[in-house]
């Protein structure tokens, strides 16, 4: 899409979901679906000159072929999150981080038990055809998702639970000695709700959770309003007041973890990216940068002077990468990431995996392949690692920028001392 086409879209400055499309009428295709705190600002970011560096080739290709944008507004970012998941499941857009056979993302399931629980489970653990868990006899009343960000799903469930209480215990409620602990946890969660919620009230709460997670929030509001009016007419004022508070919370619940917009597709886990820089083997430096929740954590960036060993030249990129990663892993006081990102192709990826294997660490390695102009062309291993292309590219871009700045500093210092 031409950048000037953005002017034809009168996008509001409020939360919602947006859909990049291609074609008209019955031939229209949904290419990509996302959520936003500000639809106006978020969509505008797709036409930024730094899109390749911050979002990666998959998103750039999508924007290039798209010729239209649709959007829906929502009262809150939380509602935008569940609406995004519902639309992704309906349309399976090719440019989103997941695909039809991708089971790496989280789903919110409601168990088919006498006292249902609400759990976050990875797609790889679900038998979708039979609505049950793959490795147990646990069956599900409903499966909601996929949610591109597991981190944000967990935040969302915490917020929803404040409005509509539910059990999320590891084992079924009432199973053996866990019953007392589960009941205590439940009563702690429900806050201002009655301490003893009867079965009927609890099942209504589960119904409300399911409606919300499926993105049918308008239906949920209509249902709550009808029940509130019914209770008021019957002079059941305490119950009507609870529903009034729930309706208010639906339109006003917010959380900084969901409101925070970033340069990636979604918030995500800790990632470390590695890069080295040298000039004909001199002043070689290696760095790693940290991206957490799709945001650079600059205070945790680290620099190493590459020493070389075993007669290997300092301009040997593979040897330098291995030394850099080995020395980093020697710092047990630093937290380990969910994925390591390296600059290069399969050879660099394999070299990093060999270092990790030697020390018994099973964390996946992701490689960002560049074109002849050193622009991101492909991301290898991101799907298996459970991180988005955008996060991998962002971390890699930060590592490359940081390594060049540190190398220039090392060269300047050497020149002054010489």
Phi, psi and omega in degrees: 000135177294142182300328181293343181292340180300328182295339181280352182253116180269079186272134182280157178268071182204167180294158177166190176240151180229149182230119172278131185234165175220130178094178183231160173057222183292339180272002181295135178244142174269115183269325186201142179231134178216170177244165182207149168285317175234111179303318181300309183289322183294313181294324178300327183295338180286351181248019178281148181294341181265017184302318181299317183289328186262334186242339176094169186295327182299316181287322178300315179298320181297313181297324182298319184268347181290144177230017178194159178224131172247158178208158172228135176270153176224153180295329184222163176292326178301316179293324177297323180298313182286329177292321177301314181297319180295320180289323177298318179294325182287318188255341183046058184296133186295332184273353175290164185294341180254166177225180184301326184257008184277121182246020186273344184271164183273149174235149173262121182244150173247120187287149179267078183227166179302319173243094186298148173245159175246120187231154173258120185227141178288147180302329180295345182259006186244133169267097188293327182294325183253004180051053180212168176284146182288324188255014178205179179270007182293126179249161187238138172286324183208149176233120183244136180135193012280152175254114183304330179245111176297324178301312182288330175298316181296321175297316181298316180297323177297319180290317180297322182296333177290334180267312181237100186296145177205158174279141172224033182289150181300325181248160178306144180294131180091003181277112175055221185285354181283346187301311183298318180294319180297317181295320178297316180297319181298312181297328178290324182290326192280352171054248186279001178285162178305141182296330180243093181276124182283170185300320181297316179295319181295319180293328174294322179296318178295320176301317181295319177300316181295318177298319181294311183294336179277358180084007182267058186285330176297317177297320179298315180297318179298317180296314180295321180296316179298316180293321179298314179296323179295314179297320180295319179297326180273005181062030173265071193290328179295318179292323177295324180294323178299315181293325178297318178295321179295317178297319178296316182297323180302326183268352186231354182294133178218160177207135183299329181292333178267327182290327184300114175271149183222184184271354180258186180292313182209165174295151184207188186279180178288132178230140174244134180241141187240142177204153177233158179214143178200169174232104183053037176084003181258153178049041182290131177230154175231147181222160162225144179244161184236131172239128180224132186054037177065022179232136176297133176252083191294333180292346180256007175292146181224150180235141177231139170276120182286125185265327185080150180204158176064028179077007181279137183292151178288348177264016175271103186299320182294314179297320180294319178297316180297318179296316180301311182292320180298317181290325176296318183291348176285352180260085182291346180282347179269136180293145179277148181273175173282333180208147172258133179247129179240156179267119181139195183251213185297324181296315179293321179299315181295320180298316179294320179296325178295319179297316180295320180297322181298328182258006175076031179252127185259025180285135183290154179247135179242137180243136176255112182272135182253157174271188184294342177260016179061036174256145181303126180248327185202147175245123181257127174088002182295320181297313180296325181283346180076027177239156182280156174302321183298317179294320179297315180293319178299312180298317180296318179297319178296319180296317180295315179298316183292321180294321179294319180293321179290325178293318178298321178295318180295320179294318180297320179295318180295321180294320180295320182285335181281000000 
